[in-house]
Amino acid sequence: MRNFLKGLLRFIFNLIAVVQVTGSANVPAQGGYVIATNHIGIIDIGLFHYVFDRFDMFIPVAEKWEKTGWIRFLGRYFNFIFVDRFNPDLKALRKMIGLMEAGNALVIAPEGTRSRSGALIEGKPGVAYLAARSGYSVIPVAITGTEDRVLLANLKRLRRSPVTVTAGAPFYIPPLPKENRDAALQTATDEIMCQIAALLPERYRGFYAGHLRLQTLLAEHLSSDR
């Protein structure tokens, strides 16, 4: 069944989108790490299996979707973890860390939900806490072109949507200190979100467009490209 779904996934993406991938060398073919990404469309949940061809990647999905039959079915084969977005879910956290320790990769959106506008919304601290607690590297990945309204409009015109997936260099979130813990967690969350924002076109940067850390990262990227 998994091989069938894998083939079906590739067929669907090839039918509806032209996917351009940049920085794939930053994403190891094996081992545990955290992919932190923006989330702008429902097809994002299958995009990473299509792009990186790793079926040991697992994806946290809001528990409300567990009630939807086809998503629950796909979750068995695409490694969904249904989580409570509104309350601390220690069981899910332990499961995520355990899966990474077993060599699996985590794909997670720090925003916690789809951005209806396509631009970044404020990130939640859960991913930063997980990265600090687990010690695994964070790989920022930026997605464009998968907005639901854009895909639907192009499908109506029988056009394939241009989709980009851009992976940045891995980095680490240090362990959280005992003092000023909340401030350190906020700084770590901003770091993750700004790393994603630096890989996005300006119109997608949203909440982080004017963040000082983003300006520093953009300057570093510009300098390294020279």
Sine and cosine of phi, psi and omega as CSV:
sin_phi,cos_phi,sin_psi,cos_psi,sin_omega,cos_omega
0.00,0.00,-0.64,0.77,-0.03,-1.00
-0.89,0.46,-0.68,0.73,0.01,-1.00
-0.91,0.42,-0.60,0.80,0.05,-1.00
-0.90,0.44,-0.72,0.69,-0.01,-1.00
-0.91,0.41,-0.57,0.82,0.05,-1.00
-0.89,0.46,-0.71,0.70,0.04,-1.00
-0.91,0.42,-0.64,0.77,0.02,-1.00
-0.90,0.43,-0.64,0.77,0.03,-1.00
-0.87,0.50,-0.72,0.69,0.00,-1.00
-0.90,0.44,-0.65,0.76,0.02,-1.00
-0.88,0.48,-0.71,0.70,-0.04,-1.00
-0.90,0.43,-0.73,0.69,-0.01,-1.00
-0.91,0.42,-0.64,0.77,0.03,-1.00
-0.91,0.41,-0.44,0.90,0.00,-1.00
-0.98,0.21,-0.61,0.79,-0.15,-0.99
-0.96,-0.27,-0.23,0.97,-0.12,-0.99
-0.56,-0.83,0.43,-0.90,0.20,-0.98
-0.92,-0.38,0.95,-0.32,-0.15,-0.99
-0.98,-0.18,0.83,-0.55,0.06,-1.00
-0.95,-0.31,0.81,-0.59,-0.05,-1.00
-0.92,-0.39,0.76,-0.65,0.05,-1.00
-0.82,-0.57,0.68,-0.73,0.06,-1.00
0.99,0.16,0.39,0.92,-0.03,-1.00
-0.88,0.48,-0.40,0.91,0.03,-1.00
-0.91,0.42,-0.31,0.95,0.03,-1.00
-0.98,0.20,-0.16,0.99,-0.06,-1.00
-0.94,-0.34,0.97,-0.24,-0.04,-1.00
-0.87,0.50,0.51,-0.86,-0.01,-1.00
-0.98,0.22,-0.20,0.98,0.03,-1.00
-0.44,-0.90,0.24,-0.97,0.01,-1.00
0.99,-0.10,0.27,-0.96,-0.05,-1.00
-1.00,-0.01,0.65,-0.76,0.09,-1.00
-0.21,-0.98,0.11,-0.99,0.00,-1.00
-0.92,-0.38,0.87,-0.49,0.18,-0.98
-1.00,-0.05,0.88,-0.47,0.03,-1.00
-0.97,-0.26,0.84,-0.54,-0.14,-0.99
-0.70,-0.72,0.39,-0.92,0.20,-0.98
-0.97,0.25,0.28,-0.96,-0.09,-1.00
-0.68,-0.74,0.93,-0.36,-0.11,-0.99
-0.81,-0.59,-0.12,0.99,-0.02,-1.00
-0.40,-0.92,0.38,-0.93,-0.08,-1.00
-0.92,0.39,-0.44,0.90,-0.02,-1.00
-0.97,0.26,-0.13,0.99,0.03,-1.00
-0.84,0.54,-0.51,0.86,-0.08,-1.00
-0.91,0.40,-0.39,0.92,0.05,-1.00
-0.97,-0.23,-0.20,0.98,-0.12,-0.99
-0.89,0.46,-0.62,0.79,-0.08,-1.00
-0.95,0.31,-0.57,0.83,0.10,-1.00
-0.91,0.42,-0.60,0.80,0.01,-1.00
-0.93,0.36,-0.71,0.70,-0.12,-0.99
-0.97,0.25,-0.73,0.68,-0.14,-0.99
-0.98,-0.19,-0.13,0.99,0.12,-0.99
0.81,0.58,0.64,0.77,0.09,-1.00
-0.89,-0.45,0.95,-0.32,-0.03,-1.00
-1.00,0.05,0.11,0.99,0.15,-0.99
-0.99,-0.17,0.17,0.99,0.18,-0.98
-0.96,0.26,0.63,-0.78,0.06,-1.00
-0.80,-0.60,0.50,-0.87,-0.21,-0.98
-0.75,-0.66,0.87,-0.50,0.13,-0.99
-0.94,0.35,0.72,-0.69,0.00,-1.00
-0.77,-0.64,0.64,-0.77,-0.01,-1.00
-0.82,0.58,0.68,-0.73,-0.12,-0.99
-0.88,0.48,-0.38,0.92,0.01,-1.00
-0.87,0.50,-0.48,0.88,-0.02,-1.00
-0.97,0.24,-0.24,0.97,0.04,-1.00
-0.90,0.43,-0.37,0.93,0.01,-1.00
-0.99,0.15,-0.19,0.98,0.01,-1.00
-1.00,-0.03,0.89,-0.46,-0.18,-0.98
-0.82,0.57,-0.74,0.68,-0.09,-1.00
-0.94,0.34,-0.51,0.86,0.05,-1.00
-0.96,0.29,-0.64,0.77,0.06,-1.00
-0.88,0.47,-0.64,0.77,0.04,-1.00
-0.90,0.45,-0.76,0.65,0.00,-1.00
-0.89,0.45,-0.54,0.84,-0.02,-1.00
-0.87,0.50,-0.46,0.89,0.03,-1.00
-0.91,0.41,-0.55,0.84,-0.12,-0.99
-0.97,-0.23,-0.38,0.93,0.01,-1.00
-0.96,-0.28,0.27,0.96,0.17,-0.98
0.87,0.50,0.75,0.66,0.09,-1.00
-0.98,0.21,0.61,-0.80,0.17,-0.99
-0.89,-0.45,0.90,-0.43,-0.02,-1.00
-0.99,0.12,0.84,-0.54,-0.13,-0.99
-0.81,-0.59,0.43,-0.90,0.10,-1.00
-0.99,0.12,0.92,-0.39,-0.06,-1.00
-0.98,0.21,-0.29,0.96,-0.19,-0.98
-0.96,-0.28,-0.16,0.99,0.01,-1.00
-0.69,-0.73,0.48,-0.88,0.04,-1.00
-0.82,0.57,0.82,-0.57,-0.05,-1.00
-0.91,-0.42,0.99,0.15,-0.09,-1.00
-0.91,0.41,-0.54,0.84,0.02,-1.00
-0.89,0.46,-0.70,0.71,0.02,-1.00
-0.92,0.40,-0.63,0.78,0.01,-1.00
-0.87,0.49,-0.73,0.69,0.02,-1.00
-0.89,0.46,-0.61,0.79,0.00,-1.00
-0.92,0.40,-0.66,0.75,0.01,-1.00
-0.89,0.46,-0.73,0.69,0.00,-1.00
-0.89,0.46,-0.67,0.75,0.02,-1.00
-0.88,0.47,-0.64,0.77,0.01,-1.00
-0.92,0.38,-0.63,0.78,0.05,-1.00
-0.92,0.39,-0.62,0.78,0.05,-1.00
-0.88,0.47,-0.47,0.88,0.02,-1.00
-1.00,0.07,0.06,1.00,0.08,-1.00
0.99,-0.15,0.14,0.99,0.02,-1.00
-1.00,0.03,0.37,-0.93,0.02,-1.00
-0.96,-0.29,0.63,-0.78,0.00,-1.00
-0.98,-0.20,0.76,-0.65,0.12,-0.99
-0.92,-0.39,0.86,-0.51,-0.12,-0.99
-0.53,-0.85,0.57,-0.82,0.02,-1.00
-0.97,-0.22,0.92,-0.38,-0.01,-1.00
-0.86,0.50,-0.41,0.91,0.02,-1.00
-0.92,0.39,-0.42,0.91,0.07,-1.00
1.00,0.10,-0.15,0.99,-0.01,-1.00
-0.30,-0.95,0.18,-0.98,0.06,-1.00
-0.94,0.34,0.63,-0.78,0.14,-0.99
-0.99,0.11,0.88,-0.47,-0.03,-1.00
-0.93,0.36,-0.46,0.89,-0.01,-1.00
-1.00,0.04,-0.30,0.96,-0.09,-1.00
1.00,-0.06,-0.37,0.93,0.02,-1.00
-1.00,0.04,0.42,-0.91,-0.03,-1.00
-0.87,0.50,0.69,-0.73,0.19,-0.98
-0.96,-0.28,0.14,-0.99,-0.11,-0.99
-0.90,0.45,0.74,-0.67,0.00,-1.00
-0.97,0.25,0.52,-0.85,0.08,-1.00
-1.00,-0.05,0.39,-0.92,-0.13,-0.99
-0.98,0.20,-0.08,1.00,-0.11,-0.99
-0.85,0.52,-0.68,0.74,-0.04,-1.00
-0.93,0.37,-0.66,0.76,0.03,-1.00
-0.89,0.46,-0.66,0.75,0.03,-1.00
-0.89,0.46,-0.71,0.71,0.01,-1.00
-0.88,0.48,-0.70,0.72,-0.02,-1.00
-0.91,0.40,-0.65,0.76,0.02,-1.00
-0.93,0.38,-0.65,0.76,-0.04,-1.00
-0.94,0.33,-0.63,0.78,-0.10,-1.00
-1.00,0.08,-0.50,0.87,-0.05,-1.00
0.99,0.13,0.08,1.00,-0.01,-1.00
-0.99,0.11,0.44,-0.90,-0.01,-1.00
-0.93,0.36,0.43,-0.90,0.07,-1.00
-0.94,-0.34,0.77,-0.63,0.07,-1.00
-0.93,-0.38,0.92,-0.39,0.02,-1.00
-0.97,0.23,0.70,-0.71,0.02,-1.00
-0.73,-0.68,0.75,-0.66,-0.02,-1.00
-0.93,-0.37,0.72,-0.69,0.00,-1.00
-0.90,-0.44,0.67,-0.74,0.19,-0.98
-0.73,-0.68,0.46,-0.89,0.13,-0.99
1.00,-0.04,-0.04,1.00,-0.05,-1.00
-0.99,-0.17,0.19,0.98,0.02,-1.00
-0.83,0.56,0.69,-0.72,-0.07,-1.00
-0.83,0.56,-0.71,0.71,-0.05,-1.00
-0.92,0.40,-0.56,0.83,0.00,-1.00
-0.94,0.34,-0.72,0.69,0.01,-1.00
-0.87,0.49,-0.69,0.72,-0.03,-1.00
-0.90,0.44,-0.68,0.73,0.00,-1.00
-0.89,0.46,-0.66,0.75,0.01,-1.00
-0.94,0.34,-0.60,0.80,0.03,-1.00
-0.90,0.45,-0.62,0.79,0.03,-1.00
-0.89,0.45,-0.47,0.88,0.02,-1.00
-0.99,-0.11,0.12,0.99,-0.02,-1.00
0.86,0.52,0.62,0.78,0.03,-1.00
-0.92,-0.40,0.55,-0.83,0.12,-0.99
-1.00,0.07,0.64,-0.77,-0.03,-1.00
-1.00,0.08,0.72,-0.70,0.12,-0.99
-0.96,0.27,0.85,-0.53,-0.02,-1.00
-0.85,-0.52,0.70,-0.71,0.08,-1.00
-0.88,-0.47,0.60,-0.80,0.10,-0.99
-0.78,-0.63,0.89,-0.46,-0.07,-1.00
-0.85,-0.53,0.87,-0.49,0.00,-1.00
-0.98,-0.22,0.76,-0.65,0.04,-1.00
-1.00,-0.09,-0.02,-1.00,-0.01,-1.00
-0.95,0.31,0.60,-0.80,0.04,-1.00
-0.91,0.42,0.49,-0.87,0.11,-0.99
-0.53,-0.85,0.16,-0.99,-0.06,-1.00
-0.86,-0.50,0.55,-0.83,0.15,-0.99
-0.99,-0.17,0.86,-0.51,-0.04,-1.00
-0.93,0.36,0.36,-0.93,0.07,-1.00
-0.82,0.57,0.58,-0.82,-0.02,-1.00
-0.97,0.25,0.69,-0.73,0.01,-1.00
-0.97,0.26,0.32,-0.95,0.04,-1.00
-0.95,0.30,-0.57,0.82,0.03,-1.00
-0.99,-0.12,0.54,-0.84,0.00,-1.00
0.81,0.59,0.63,0.78,-0.07,-1.00
-0.88,0.47,-0.69,0.72,-0.04,-1.00
-0.90,0.44,-0.64,0.77,0.01,-1.00
-0.91,0.41,-0.66,0.75,0.01,-1.00
-0.91,0.41,-0.61,0.79,0.02,-1.00
-0.92,0.39,-0.62,0.78,0.05,-1.00
-0.91,0.41,-0.66,0.75,0.04,-1.00
-0.88,0.48,-0.67,0.75,0.01,-1.00
-0.92,0.40,-0.65,0.76,0.04,-1.00
-0.89,0.46,-0.71,0.71,0.04,-1.00
-0.88,0.48,-0.61,0.79,0.01,-1.00
-0.88,0.48,-0.74,0.67,-0.01,-1.00
-0.88,0.47,-0.73,0.69,-0.04,-1.00
-0.92,0.39,-0.62,0.79,0.02,-1.00
-0.94,0.34,-0.54,0.84,0.08,-1.00
-0.89,0.45,-0.63,0.78,0.07,-1.00
-0.93,0.38,-0.72,0.69,-0.04,-1.00
-0.86,0.51,-0.58,0.82,-0.02,-1.00
-0.91,0.42,-0.33,0.94,0.00,-1.00
-1.00,-0.07,-0.11,0.99,-0.08,-1.00
-0.99,-0.17,0.48,-0.88,0.18,-0.98
-0.87,0.49,0.38,-0.93,-0.11,-0.99
-0.82,0.58,-0.64,0.77,-0.09,-1.00
-0.93,0.37,-0.26,0.97,-0.01,-1.00
-1.00,-0.08,-0.09,1.00,-0.17,-0.99
-0.98,0.20,-0.36,0.93,0.18,-0.98
0.74,0.68,-0.85,-0.52,-0.08,-1.00
-0.82,0.57,-0.48,0.88,-0.11,-0.99
-0.98,-0.18,0.12,0.99,-0.10,-1.00
-0.83,0.56,-0.61,0.79,-0.04,-1.00
-0.98,-0.21,0.20,0.98,-0.07,-1.00
-0.94,0.35,0.71,-0.71,-0.03,-1.00
-0.87,0.50,-0.63,0.77,0.00,-1.00
-0.90,0.43,-0.59,0.81,0.05,-1.00
-0.90,0.44,-0.67,0.74,0.00,-1.00
-0.88,0.48,-0.62,0.79,0.04,-1.00
-0.90,0.43,-0.69,0.72,0.00,-1.00
-0.91,0.42,-0.65,0.76,0.02,-1.00
-0.90,0.44,-0.63,0.78,0.05,-1.00
-0.91,0.42,-0.63,0.77,0.03,-1.00
-0.90,0.43,-0.67,0.74,0.02,-1.00
-0.90,0.45,-0.67,0.75,0.01,-1.00
-0.89,0.45,-0.65,0.76,0.00,-1.00
-0.91,0.40,-0.64,0.77,-0.03,-1.00
-0.95,0.31,-0.39,0.92,0.01,-1.00
-0.99,0.17,-0.24,0.97,-0.03,-1.00
-0.98,0.21,0.00,0.00,0.00,0.00
